[in-house]
Amino acid sequence: MPAQTHDIEDLRVNSRMYDAVIEEIDGRRIRIGRDWLVDWASCNYLGFDLDEEVIESVEPQLRRWGTHPSWSRMLGSPQLYPQLEERLSELLGAEDVLLLPTISQIHLGVIPALIGKGTLIMESRAHRTIYDGCVFARGQGATMTRFRSGDLEELERLLKEATARPVMVCMDGVNSMTGDIPDLRRYAALCREYDATLYVDDAHGMGVIGERSEIELSPYGMRGNAIVKHSGETYDNIILVGGFSKAYSSLLAYLALPTAVKNKLKVDAPTYLYSGPSPVASLATVMAGLDVNEKRGDELRAHLYRLTAKLLSHVRGLGVHTLNVHDTPVVEIPISPDHDLIDVSERLWSAGQYVTLAPYPGVPRDEIGFRVQLTAAHTEQQVDDLNAVLTELAHDGALRPAVPGQRRPTA
């Protein structure tokens, strides 16, 4: 059996692209030991982690609020919190917003609080942290089932069979591994028909995709206000979860939801009642990031789209399989079944390229490979250099060939 079936522990022990200590950065280059590599593992999609305007926003807020507001949100919140929630409500087009430190905390605290002893229906490809939240809710008496990603007929069958109320369908927006965008309108219509709540984690869409417009600069849309607006949907029966650790480079997350549900969570969600808050620097950089997004976010997204299209066009031209069909900056590239993931990663390392490895069981066995995440801080030359390495790997048979008739986006 080929050694590509290494599990995560094998990667921890044997791969330099796992648990690395990064000693220095220079733009989107990182130094690990003596080696400088181009970083394709960062999720800082808009490059805000390196943006001078964002960086300079931190010190004034630290002088005002100190380094950390150590109250739980139940006890008190710096004025930055309600200011951010108001700005985000406007950006997202939602009735209200609730801020908490991380998406993982949201799923673990909010899913059980919302569902009680009702029914959870989880998409098979939904993020592991959604799964963890659903399992925790199941331990408190909820019913949990799963449906195959994209299979709306199976989802409808499960909605019809659900007897324990309320009912909530949990799924990803932009998928964290494939980069694909679900047809949210169809999911939303089905949930409304069966009086279910659609709970969507758009961690990788927030800041990248947004509302469509005749004057948009790229197919990502405008304003980066996430999948609900990108799909032209309303928030009826939808709760949107998103975060700022990706495009906004900050430790903060949110729920877009009705005010009545927000008030319920202020009473029922342990992560609101008992958890510590985000540090002041995170609140400051989100506030500054919203300013930058208003002024030049669409230009950054247009640059990000051009880089992503350049990579994907090259990959597809090589006849290499990628799960990404919607041209988002999350590009997973599976390796051939007779090649070893660690060996492929060493070839990438030797060529100065640092990627996110995707081993089993994190992905199915036929999707073992690596993920490339592009950011607005990358350059055209860096994409060219990566494409050259991918060409060599493809010619050596190390990358999985494209699937005949592979699905392509219709819009």
Disulfide bonds with the S-S distance in Angstrom:
none
